[in-house]
Amino acid sequence: MNPVLDSEDYVFCATADFTTIVKASSDALCIFREQEGTSLILPRAAAERFGFSVSLPMRRITLMANSALDGVGFTAAVPAALAAERIPCNVVAGYRHDHLFVPKDMAERALAVLKRMQSDAAASDATSD
């Protein structure tokens, strides 16, 4: 899994304003069109610049293991482990990696949970050999 915590703060934003979407697109980490409008994940400074609320800054944890687009269970297991510790998690799956967005004030704790999960899996693999 090899989780890596990004030092940047991100904000989930939504708008139906095409001009804002176009202007913010060069700053956006992710853009997703939904029926109600367009969601953007922006660095906090960009979100502020475009007038979005920044009341829930998030930190990104990238799982550096290459994820399989057709894999079963992994994407569910990771947020479940965080949920057991009462840590909210938003998952964005890229082509190569899964990215977890957790509230900024819980990011270090989330990273520790993921590292413990990785360590437990490695220990389990070692004892099953």
C-alpha positions in Angstrom: 0.0 0.0 0.0 2.8 2.4 0.9 0.7 5.4 2.0 2.2 8.9 1.4 0.7 12.0 3.0 0.7 15.1 0.8 1.6 18.4 2.6 -0.9 20.4 0.6 -4.4 21.3 1.9 -7.2 20.6 -0.6 -10.9 21.6 -0.7 -13.8 19.9 -2.4 -15.8 22.5 -4.3 -18.9 22.5 -6.5 -20.2 24.9 -9.1 -22.4 25.1 -12.2 -20.7 28.3 -13.4 -18.8 27.4 -16.6 -16.5 30.4 -16.4 -15.3 29.4 -12.9 -14.8 25.8 -14.0 -12.6 26.9 -16.9 -10.6 29.3 -14.8 -10.1 26.9 -11.9 -9.3 23.9 -14.2 -5.6 24.6 -14.4 -5.4 24.5 -10.5 -7.7 21.5 -10.1 -6.4 18.2 -8.9 -9.6 16.6 -10.0 -12.7 17.7 -11.9 -15.8 15.6 -12.0 -19.0 16.4 -13.8 -22.2 15.5 -11.9 -25.8 16.0 -12.7 -26.1 18.9 -10.3 -22.9 20.7 -11.3 -19.2 20.2 -11.5 -17.1 19.1 -8.5 -13.5 20.2 -8.2 -10.8 19.3 -5.8 -8.6 22.4 -5.5 -5.6 23.4 -3.5 -6.8 25.5 -0.6 -5.3 28.7 -1.9 -7.0 28.3 -5.3 -10.3 27.6 -3.6 -10.0 30.8 -1.7 -9.0 32.7 -4.8 -12.2 31.5 -6.6 -14.4 32.3 -3.6 -15.2 28.8 -2.4 -15.7 27.9 1.2 -12.5 26.5 2.8 -14.1 25.4 6.0 -13.2 21.7 5.6 -9.6 21.5 4.4 -8.6 18.0 3.5 -5.2 16.3 3.1 -4.5 13.7 0.5 -3.0 10.3 1.2 -1.8 8.5 -1.9 -1.6 4.7 -1.8 1.6 4.3 -3.9 0.9 0.6 -4.7 -0.4 0.4 -8.3 -4.1 -0.3 -8.0 -5.9 -2.6 -10.4 -9.0 -1.0 -12.0 -10.7 -4.4 -11.8 -9.5 -5.2 -8.2 -12.1 -6.3 -5.7 -12.3 -5.3 -2.1 -9.2 -3.1 -1.6 -11.0 0.2 -2.2 -13.6 -0.9 0.4 -11.2 -2.2 3.0 -9.1 0.9 3.3 -12.0 3.4 4.1 -13.5 0.7 6.4 -10.3 0.7 8.5 -10.4 4.5 8.7 -14.2 4.4 9.5 -13.4 2.0 12.4 -11.3 4.9 13.8 -14.0 7.4 13.1 -12.0 9.1 10.4 -14.0 10.3 7.4 -12.5 9.4 4.0 -13.3 10.4 0.4 -11.6 8.0 -2.2 -10.6 9.1 -5.6 -9.3 6.4 -7.8 -6.8 7.3 -10.5 -5.5 5.1 -13.2 -2.4 4.1 -11.2 -3.2 4.9 -7.6 -6.0 5.4 -5.1 -6.1 8.8 -3.3 -7.7 9.2 0.1 -8.9 12.6 1.3 -9.3 13.0 5.0 -9.9 16.0 7.2 -6.7 17.9 7.7 -6.8 17.6 11.5 -7.1 13.8 11.2 -4.5 13.2 8.5 -1.6 12.1 10.7 -3.8 9.7 12.6 -5.2 8.3 9.3 -1.7 7.8 8.0 -0.8 5.8 11.2 -3.9 3.6 10.7 -2.9 2.9 7.1 0.7 2.1 8.0 -0.6 -0.2 10.8 -2.9 -1.9 8.3 0.0 -2.4 5.9 2.2 -3.7 8.7 -0.5 -6.2 9.9 -1.0 -7.4 6.3 2.7 -8.0 5.9 2.9 -9.9 9.2 -0.1 -12.0 8.2 1.6 -12.8 4.8 4.8 -13.8 6.6 3.0 -16.2 9.0 1.0 -17.8 6.2 4.1 -18.7 4.1 
